[in-house]
Amino acid sequence: MPLEIVLITGMSGSGKSVALHALEDAGYYCVDNLPPELLASFVALEHAHHGNRVAIAIDARSATGLPQLPAQLALLRNQGAVVQSLFLDASTGTLVRRFSETRRRHPLSSDELQQGRGALVQTIEWERELLADLREQSQVIDTSSIRPSQLQSYVKSLLTVPQGQMTLVFQSFGFKHGIPVDCDYLFDVRMLPNPYYDTELRPFSGKDAPVQAFLRQQPEVLEMQQQIAQFFEHWLPLLEQNHRSYVTVAIGCTGGRHRSVFLVEQLAAHFGKEWPTLTRHRELDARTAAAEI
């Protein structure tokens, strides 16, 4: 049985501990803040003790060892390990708010540096620079507008995707709740006919039959769906040749409840016949998570 390794990296305050808890629940042996220099030896030791599923969190506190990490991951893959790299991100404003609410000091802040807002923003941007290369090689999850239970669900869903083939992630969102920072492609569909203005359709979502029937009757909606599909039918083979592991497509309407949800569902069904495909509905998932509390 091949060794399965999930590497969790990302911005401080973005939810790496939450992601590790999800992986621990899924049966992974989890280690937080492992120095990159110890990665290979730790994996070898754990595998020798019959551990086949390992999750490791590495962040900017190990800045001096980060440049070695891509080469170490490549070596592990060459040795037969299945390696998934997840990068948790969030907007700078969200990270500032989280540090302020918890009264935590950013781990990269020096003792001499006052932890005012300006200094904190400067530290966060420095951390982004340190982690930029790792972000480019990872599946990015934007935690700015999602609850911890949503993040746990997203992480667990990624574990179900077969490795070795590029995975498509289609995500709906509402512009009024902010633009996701984890997308490779973003489509704005706010110009399309809006079911929200029909009082009978307003309570439903784009996953429900009444809204879907309404949107299928709109020529503009079908044209948008066809054009997005044609774009990716043309470019996905080239993206795969470029050794992409994930492609995240975000589709946004005003509230993230009707039009964007419908198009995500339709596109995922279309491309799911050929590619491993995941769907996320940021605003709908948030409502579900809130209802479960």
C-alpha positions, 0 to 999 in steps of 0.5 A, spaced: 500 500 500 503 506 497 504 511 503 499 517 503 502 524 505 498 530 505 502 537 506 498 542 510 501 549 509 499 556 508 498 563 512 498 563 519 491 564 522 488 561 516 486 554 519 491 549 519 489 546 525 482 545 523 485 542 517 489 537 521 483 535 525 479 533 519 485 529 517 486 526 524 478 524 524 480 521 517 485 516 520 491 520 518 497 521 523 498 528 524 504 532 526 504 540 526 509 545 525 515 540 523 521 543 520 522 541 513 529 539 514 526 533 518 520 531 513 524 525 509 526 522 516 520 523 519 516 520 513 521 514 513 520 513 520 513 513 520 512 508 514 517 503 518 512 503 523 506 501 518 503 508 518 501 509 511 497 515 512 501 521 514 499 529 515 504 534 516 503 542 517 509 546 515 509 554 515 513 560 515 516 559 522 520 554 518 522 559 513 530 557 513 528 550 511 522 552 506 526 552 499 528 545 500 521 543 501 519 542 493 525 538 492 523 533 498 516 532 496 519 531 489 523 525 492 518 522 496 513 522 489 519 518 486 519 513 491 512 512 490 509 516 495 502 519 494 503 526 496 497 532 496 499 539 498 494 543 500 495 551 502 490 555 506 489 562 504 485 568 507 485 575 505 489 580 509 483 583 512 480 577 515 487 575 517 488 581 521 481 581 524 482 574 526 489 576 530 485 582 533 480 577 536 484 572 539 489 577 541 495 572 538 501 575 536 503 573 529 509 568 529 513 572 525 513 578 529 519 580 532 520 582 539 522 589 537 516 590 532 510 593 535 503 589 533 499 595 531 495 594 524 500 597 520 506 592 522 501 586 522 499 587 515 506 588 513 508 581 517 502 578 513 505 580 506 512 578 508 509 571 510 506 571 503 512 572 499 515 567 503 510 562 502 509 564 494 512 558 491 509 553 495 502 556 494 503 555 486 504 548 487 498 546 492 491 546 492 489 552 495 483 553 499 480 560 501 478 560 508 476 568 508 468 566 508 467 559 510 466 556 517 471 551 520 466 545 519 466 547 511 473 547 511 473 540 514 468 538 509 472 541 503 479 538 506 475 531 507 472 531 500 479 532 497 481 526 500 476 522 495 479 524 489 483 519 485 490 521 484 494 522 478 489 526 474 487 533 474 482 535 478 476 540 477 473 544 483 467 548 481 465 553 486 459 558 487 460 564 491 456 571 492 460 577 490 457 581 496 460 576 500 467 577 497 471 574 491 475 568 493 482 568 493 483 561 491 480 560 484 484 560 477 479 562 473 473 567 475 466 568 471 462 574 473 454 572 471 451 577 475 448 580 468 444 574 467 436 573 469 436 573 477 430 568 480 431 572 486 426 577 483 421 572 483 418 571 490 416 564 489 423 562 486 427 566 492 427 561 497 430 556 493 437 555 490 440 553 484 440 546 486 432 546 486 428 544 480 424 550 480 430 555 479 433 550 475 427 550 470 427 557 470 434 558 468 434 553 463 428 557 459 433 563 459 437 563 453 443 568 456 444 563 461 444 557 456 449 561 452 454 563 458 454 555 460 456 553 453 461 558 452 464 557 459 464 549 457 467 550 450 473 554 453 475 549 458 474 543 453 479 547 449 484 548 454 484 543 460 488 538 456 493 543 455 493 545 463 494 537 464 500 537 460 502 543 464 502 538 470 497 541 474 493 537 479 487 542 480 484 547 477 479 551 481 473 555 477 469 560 481 462 563 478 459 568 482 453 572 482 450 577 487 448 573 493 451 566 491 445 562 491 441 562 484 445 563 478 452 561 480 450 555 484 446 553 477 452 553 473 456 550 477 452 544 478 451 544 470 458 544 469 460 539 474 455 534 471 458 536 464 466 535 466 465 530 471 464 525 465 471 525 463 475 529 469 475 528 477 470 533 479 468 537 486 463 542 487 463 547 493 457 552 494 461 557 499 454 561 501 450 555 501 455 551 505 455 556 510 448 556 511 448 549 512 454 549 517 450 555 521 444 551 521 448 545 524 451 549 530 
